[in-house]
Amino acid sequence: MFWRSHAASSLHFGQFRHGVCRHAGYRWAGLAALALAFLAAAFSAARAESFSAGQKAEIEAIIKDYLLQKPEILREAIGVLEAREKAAEAKAREKVVSDPSSRLFSPVNQAVIGDPGGKITLIEFFDYNCGYCKRALSDLARLMKDNPDLRVVLRDLPILSPGSVEAAKIANAFLRQFQGEKFWEFHQKLLGSRGPVGNAEALGVAKDLGADMDKLAKDAAAPGITSGIEESGKLAKSLLVTGTPTYVIGEDVAVGAVGYDELEAKVANIRKCGKAICS
């Protein structure tokens, strides 16, 4: 299933000061991988061909004893590895965002709201079951109100549960009937609802908003719906995005519920200097 396979790929081990939803086990998996990488590097020195078997055993014992006595060295090593990982991520993200042939800004079977012809584009990767996405919904609504020329691409990243995938499919089937303000209304109602959402909840919102339910069911099962969600998943993977909400604006990738002020500042910067972060 998409939510399982995607959540297990491209693990990112950085820390963020803003709320972000991730698949369970992410943090511990990251720390374990980093610790193992450090240990592998340390023990590789002890396995050099120039040492005898006895010398190798002695060196490995010394390394093990040292780490047991000073486990904080692992924290320092993890810090160095995290810094390197972040630098590599920034470079990889810049490559994707600056690629004019990327489908990142030109979605298929994914919603575009706000001003479809707007010169400034904000992309949000979200999950309908993400609590932080729900909290950030009002930030996006305010941002669009204050910037009526903003073009917003909503990209489904259903990583939290099978219900997230179900909700995404219904949402994109609804999009085939209604675009623009009507879809934005659907999105706000479903994302703004309390508790877990899935097929039933998404269908309920669609029905309340006047969707043709027979057509909706047929469209939800269409290959194009799944391919649109999968495309967003692949783009998220190429950007090393592993949590929601994540925003892409200009050359910048902002992970987590960063808040209205930060998003507004990035939009203002693009108007000022053409970049989300002015030098």
Buried (B, 14 or more C-beta within 10 A) or exposed (E): EBBEEBBBEBBBBEEBEBBBBBBEEBEEBBBEBBBEEBBEEBBEEBEEEEBEEEEBEEBBEEBBEEBEEEEEEBEEBBEEBBEEBBEEBEEBBBEBBEEEEBEBBEBEBBBBBBBEEBEBBBBBBBBBBBEBBBEBBEBBBEBBEEBEEBBBBBBBBBBBBBBBBBBBBBBBBBBBBBBBEBBBBBBBBBBEBEEEBBBEBBBBBBEEBEBBEEEBBEBBEBEEBBEBBBBBBEBBBBBBBBBBBBBBBBBBBBBBBBBBEBBBBBBEBBEEEEBBEEE
